[in-house]
Amino acid sequence: MKHPQWPALPYEAWKDTYETLHMWTQIVGKIRLARMPWLNHCWQVTFYLTARGLTTGPMPYGEEHLQIDFDFVAHELVVQTSRGVRRDIALVPMSVADFYRAVMETLKTVGMPVQIYRKPSEAESQVAFDVDEGHRSYDAEYAHRCWRILSSSADVLQRFRSRFYGKASPVHFFWGGFDLAVTRFSGRIAPRHPGGIPNLPDRVTRDAYSHEVSSCGFWPGGAAAPYPLFYCYAYPEPDGFATASVQPSEARYDPSLHEFILPYDAVRETESPEEKLLAFLQSSYEAAADLAHWDRRSLEAPGAG
């Protein structure tokens, strides 16, 4: 393996684990949604990278706090409270329904029960979590690989984010789409988003795109693109964006996704994955910002680019 921190992640090899893990993260994500106060662009619901996996961070619960972590090193779901109570659930092959029951029972055990909306968001499957017996795969090796890629990608996205003085999101993981993202804002109000994203309320979409953005990140793939990739899109998409020149040569505009994509393998197999990815992030942002006439002088840190 040329770069251990950028392992192979063939979509078909781990597709079943990916789909199961997606539902597991949605269950934990909806717990965070139920406990956190609303934040612009739904940023209150996201997960963050840790040295071992993904975390909800501390969630308020009365005068105490609850935190849930996916540990992809020990392969455990760690539930802990500010009272010092900790419970672990082994991450092994099990159905979504079994995982849901284990999580809910653990929350009761630690004295912090939470009720959630039991259907997935932004996913084709609309089977409720508590009856989903179809998704039940968990390959620990591939789950670990996915986390390593998210962690390595987050490091580069943090470098990219540091170049911007304007409003920018944290580098965070959206369990709805199962993607890692960072978003930059021009500061201008955007046209009303048409909505229509499957299984996502239009009010959520319109809040997310209330202002002009250039957004980028990593996605393990799906039906529309069955391979892991990095992406960059703009809303509203400026005229000429689809034909803009973006680095590296493997990057291309996907008209079905309405975004520039760079296959993950093109990054993983190069001598300097971090620099190749950074070139993609920077050039795709510049295409969006220049074509939309962003005030780059005031938004960017000196020497950025």
N, C-alpha and C positions, 0 to 999 in steps of 0.2 A: 504494500500500500504506500503510494508516494507521499500522501499527507494524511496521517492518522486522524487529524482533526477534521478532515473532509472525507469521510468514508462513502463508499458506494451505497446508493439507496434505490435499487431497481424497483419500480412501482409495482409490477406484477408479483414480485417475490414477497412483498409485505403488504399487499393490498388488503387482505383480510384483517391483519393486525391493525393497520392504519384505520380502517373503517370502525373497528371496535374501539380503538383508542380515541377516535374522534367523539364517539358517543360518551365514553367515560369522561373526557374533558368537558363535554357539554353539561353533564350532571354536576360536576364540581363548579363549572362556570356559572350555572344557574343558582347555585348556593351563594356565590359572590354577588350575583345580580340581586338576589333577595335581601342581602345584608348591607350593601353599600349605598350611600346617598348618590343621587344622579350627578354625573359630571359631563361636561360638554363632550359631544361626539362619542358617547358611551365609553369613555376611557375608564370608567369605574369598574368595568366588568372584566378587564383583561388580566392575563397572567404575566409573570415576569420570570426571566431565566435565573436559576441559581447555580451553584457549583455542582449540583447533583440532578437538576431537573427543572421543574416549573413550580411556581408558587402563586397562591392567591394573595399573599401578603396578609397582614392582620386585618380581620374584618370585625367591626364592632358588634358586640352582643351584650346589650345592657351596659353594665359597668366593666365588662370583661372583653376579651378578644378571642377570636377563633381564627386559626390558620390551617390551610390544607395544602400539602405539597405532594407533587408527583416526584418520587425519587427513582430515577432511571439508572442508578448505580446499584443500589440494593434491591430495586424493583419492589417498592412499597409505596402505598399511599399513606402519608403521615398526617394524622389529625392531631392537632395540639391546641392547648388553650393557655391563656394568661394565668390560669390557676395552677399551671404546672402539670396538667394532665396530658398524657400522650397515648394514642392508640395507633397501631399500624395495621394496614390491610395489605396482604401479599398481592402483588400484581402477577397473576398467573392466568392461564386460559380460563375464562368464565364468561357467562352471558352478560349482556348489559343489564338484564333484569336482576341477576345475582349481584352484580356490582352495585346497582342502585340500592338494593336491600341492605347490603353490607355497609354502605356509606350512611344510609339513613339510621340504621341501628346503632352505628358507632356514634353518630351525633347525639342520639338519645342517651347513650351510655355516658358520654362526657357532659351531659346536662345542657346541651345546646341544640335542640331539634330545630330543623329548618324545613319549611314546605316550599316546593318549587313547582313551576310549570313543567310537566313531565314529557313534553314533546320537543324534538330537536329544532334548532333554528338554523336557517341557511343550509339545510341538508335535504337531499332527496327523500331519505327515509323519514316518514312521519309516524313511525311506530312508537308508542309511548315507552319510555325507559323501563317502566315497571313490568312490561309484558314483552320486551324485546329479547327473544331467545335466539334470534338468528345471528346476531353479531356476538362471537364468543372466542375469537382468536387473540392470542398474545404471544408473539415471538420476542423474547427479551432482547436478543441481539439486535433486531431491527428497531425496536423501540429505543434502545441505547444509541444506535446510529443516528436516528432522527434527532434525538436531543443533542448529540455532538454537533450536528450540522446547524441546528438552531443556535447553539452557543457560539459557534465560530462565526455564523452570519451576524449575530447580535454584536459581536466585537467590531465588525466592519461597519455595520449600520450606526453604531455609536460614534465611530470616527467621522462618518459622513454627517451625522447630526451635529457634531461639534463645529462644523463649518458655517452654521446658520445662526444669525442673530434674531431672526423673526420668530413668530410663533411656530413651534414644532411639537409634535407628540413625543412621548417617551418611545423607546424601542420596546414594543410589547407584543404579546401573543394573543391573537383573537381566536378563541375557541369555536366561534360560529363558523368561520371559514377555514380554521386550522392553518392560519398563516401568521408569520412574524412580520411586523410592519413598522415603518416610521413615516410620518407625514409632515410635510412643510406647507405653510400657508402664506399666501400673498398678502393677506390682510384685507382683501376686498370681498364683499358679499357675492356669493355665486347665484346663478339662476336657480329657481326652484327645481329640485331633482324630480324626475318623473316617477321615481319609485319602481315598484314592480319586481324587486329582488325576491325570489321564491322563499316563502316561509320567514319573511322578515317584515315587520310592520313598516309602512311607508314613513311614518313619523320618525322612526329610528334612522332610516336612510337619509331623510331630509335634514335631520339634525347633524348627521355625520358629514354631509356635504353642504352645510350652510354657507361655507366660505370656499373660495378658490383653493385648490390643493394640488400638490405634486406628491404622490405617495409611492412608496417602493417597499419591497420585502421579499420573503421567501415563502414558497408554497410547495408542499410535497407532490402536488399533482392531483388529477381527478379525471372525470369522464371527458372533459373538454381538452385536456392535455395530460395524457397518461405518463408523465415523467416529472421529476422534481425540477423546479425552475425558480429563477429570480424574475421579478416583474417591476415595471414602473408604469404608472398611468397618471393622467391629469384630469381633473374635473373643474370646470368644463373643459373638454378637450379642444385646444385651440386649432384653428385652421392650419393645415400643413404638418401637424404633429406626426401623423402616420407615415409620412415620407421623410421625416427628419433623419439626419445622419447621427447614428448612435454607435458608440464603441461597446465591446469589441466587435469583430466581424461576425461572430456567431449570433449576435443580438438581432432580433427582427421584430417587426410589428405584427401582432396577431389580430386580425380584424374581428374574429369571433369573441375574443376576450377584451378587445379595445385597449390593449396595452402592449408595451414593449416587453419582450421576454428574452431571457438568457438561460438556456438549459444549464442545469446544475452541473452536469458532467463536463461542460466546457470550462467551468471554473475549477472543478475538482482535479481535472487532468492536466492543468497548466502548471508551469514552474512556480508561479506566484499567484495563488488563488485570491489572496486578499487584494492585491493591486488590480487584478483583472475585474473583480467584482466592484471595487471602488470606481474604476473607470466607467463601468456601466451605470452605476448610480449617478455619478456626476454628469455624464454626458446626456443621459435621459432627462435628468432634472433641468439641465441648461436648455435642452430643446423645448421643454414645456414652458420654462420661465421666459425665455426669449420670445417665443411665438405668442405668448399671452401678455407680453410687455410688463412683466413684474419689475418692481423697482429694486433690482438686484444690488445696486450700490448700497442701499440702506439695509437690506435684508441679510446680506452675507458678511461673514467675518473677514477681516483683512487677510488677503493671501489665499482665500478659499479657491478651490478649483485646481 
